[in-house]
Structures are given as C-alpha cells and as structure tokens.
Amino acid sequence: MSQRRKIAVIYNERSGQQGQPVSAQLKDLLTAQGVEFELYEFDPGRVGALVLGVLDSSPDAVLAAGGDGTATSVAQQLVGTSVPLGVLPTGTMNVLARDLGVPARLDEAVAAVLSAPTHEIDVARVNDRLFLCSTVLAVLPHLGRIRERARSAPGPRVVQLVARTFQTLRTYPRMRLTMDVDGTPHSVRTRAVVVSNNPLAEGPAPMPGRGRLDTGKLAVYVARDRTRWDLAGIATKVMMGSWKQAKRLRTYGGESVRIDFDGLGMMSVMTDGEVIQLTLPLQFELSPRALSVLMPGAAS
C-alpha cells in the first residue's frame, strides 16, 4: 500500500500523554515521512465545522491524534464519505487504535497509519450519538469520572479517590433493567452494563479487544451481581483475560438494542470515554461498514 500524500491531522493537545507537545511531535514525524500535511487543533465545541472545512481541501485521509473521544468526534463527519479516518494513539486508553492494529509508539503509529490499507468498519449509535468502541451504563460512568480525576490528582488525593471507588462499588444500588434485543425481551437486576460495537474477545484489562470491527452486531454484557463481591469477581476475571468464564456475566447480541431502567428518566452513560447524560430509554443501533478507516492490522 503506497503512502497517502496529502494528510489533514486533527490533534488533541490535552490528551493523555505527557512530554513534548503532541503538535511538535507530529510535525517532526510527518515531515520525516515526506507527506504534505496540515495540523488542526481539536476543539470539541466546533469539531464538526472543523472537519467539514478540512474535507473541502480534499485530503487523502484525516488523522485524529488523541484518545477514543477525539477519534469518535472526528469520525462523526466522515461517516458515509470516501475519506478514511486514521487514528494516532496519544490519549489515555486508545482502545480504537489498538483494535485497528495501530502501534502504541507514536513514531511507529505514524508510519503504520500512512501506509495502511483502507477498511470499512461498523458504526454504532445510542440515541443518535455515534460511538466506535463501547457505551457503558449504571455504576461504570461514575467510576470513569473518578478515574479521570485521579489522572491529574496529587498523591494524597489519589488515595482519597481510590477509597471513593470502593465506596461507590459498595453503595451503588442494583437496578431493574428491561432490555429488548432484536425483538426479544429481557429483564435483569444489575449494577454494570457494557454495550460494545462488535463483540469483545478474551484478553487482558483494562478493556478487552475486539477481534473484528465489521460483524454488523452489537454485544451487550450485563453483570448479574448479587453480592458486593460479585463485581469484584468479574473485575478479577477481566484483569486475568478470562472474563468470558465469569458466571455472573451475561452476554446478548443483536443489531438493535433498547434499554430502560425502572424509575429513571435520564442516566449518565460513558461513550468512548466521554461521560454524558441521555434520556431513557436508550436506543442502540448499528450501521454496518459505514466508516472508512486506515487499518494497519488488516495489512496481513
């Protein structure tokens, strides 16, 4: 696969990695690759207009340098176009980059993405909000908020946040969930739900990977915990990479999923690392192979 010669790069200077500014690193690495490029700083308040303006210059590809939230925001305007998205992992989790087969080191990632084959992957939505990796519900967004605060907290504050994590796990209530998967109803009590764009494969924490991104299926993972130790048991299985063996974890799959929680009108959810409030019920839909991406992992 020959290199693309005209590249637009939207970078998030505030993403997770420390050290030399992301923009300076990208300038050096792209110059060394000999490509024509323009750098644009990510602004969550105007990313839609930014990407549309970038597309007017007819780039061969648009690269998103940041975490999963940055990549998803950029992808919103690329769905249905012929311009592929490339992902450079400069964020905290970088789940999408990993699942696309992008190397973790930025210098290796730039070289791999520029020469990667194009592949079409599925796009999921919850209440019309796009996500490329997963949406998590119930206690999990609250734990995500604590994790984000811990990233920049001084040592003593981190200890307090760890204590708050255990307190949240201890006190968060089990709630009645009603769910419809491709027309089949289900009802369970739970404290944790993950809806994944394509099924997860067995693998180690913090987030198992996906073997494919184009199956056309959503996967729903529901913790059916009955005691405070059941979630800890599931978490242990995740850490060991054997989460599919967890007895208190139920898996469902389909193309359309509707989820509601008794007694609630709104709920905090975390989509691709970003915590937002959405109105219930939550309607999940999947659009097969709707986004073109640069996928080093498909090169073989």
C-alpha positions, 0 to 999 in steps of 0.5 A: 500500500503506497503512502497517502500524500496529502494528510489533514491531522486533527490533534488533541493537545490535552490528551493523555500523554505527557512530554513534548507537545503532541503538535511538535511531535507530529510535525517532526514525524510527518515531515520525516515521512515526506507527506504534505500535511496540515495540523488542526487543533481539536476543539470539541465545541466546533469539531464538526465545522472543523472537519467539514472545512478540512474535507473541502481541501480534499485530503487523502485521509484525516488523522485524529491524534488523541484518545477514543473521544477525539477519534469518535468526534472526528469520525462523526463527519466522515461517516458515509464519505470516501475519506478514511479516518486514521487514528494516532494513539496519544490519549489515555486508553486508545482502545480504537487504535489498538483494535485497528492494529495501530502501534502504541509508539507514536513514531511507529503509529505514524508510519503504520497509519500512512501506509495502511490499507483502507477498511470499512468498519461498523458504526454504532449509535445510542440515541443518535450519538455515534460511538466506535468502541463501547457505551457503558451504563449504571455504576461504570460512568461514575467510576470513569469520572473518578478515574479521570480525576485521579489522572491529574490528582496529587498523591494524597488525593489519589488515595482519597479517590481510590477509597471513593471507588470502593465506596461507590462499588459498595453503595451503588444500588442494583437496578431493574433493567428491561432490555429488548434485543432484536425483538426479544425481551429481557429483564435483569437486576444489575449494577454494570452494563457494557454495550460494545460495537462488535463483540469483545474477545478474551484478553487482558484489562483494562478493556478487552479487544475486539477481534473484528470491527465489521460483524454488523452486531452489537454485544451487550454484557450485563453483570448479574451481581448479587453480592458486593463481591460479585463485581469484584469477581468479574473485575478479577476475571477481566484483569486475568483475560478470562472474563468470558468464564465469569458466571455472573456475566451475561452476554446478548447480541443483536443489531438493535438494542433498547434499554430502560431502567425502572424509575429513571428518566435520564442516566449518565452513560460513558461513550468512548470515554466521554461521560454524558447524560441521555434520556431513557430509554436508550436506543442502540443501533448499528450501521454496518461498514459505514466508516472508512478507516486506515487499518494497519492490522488488516495489512496481513 
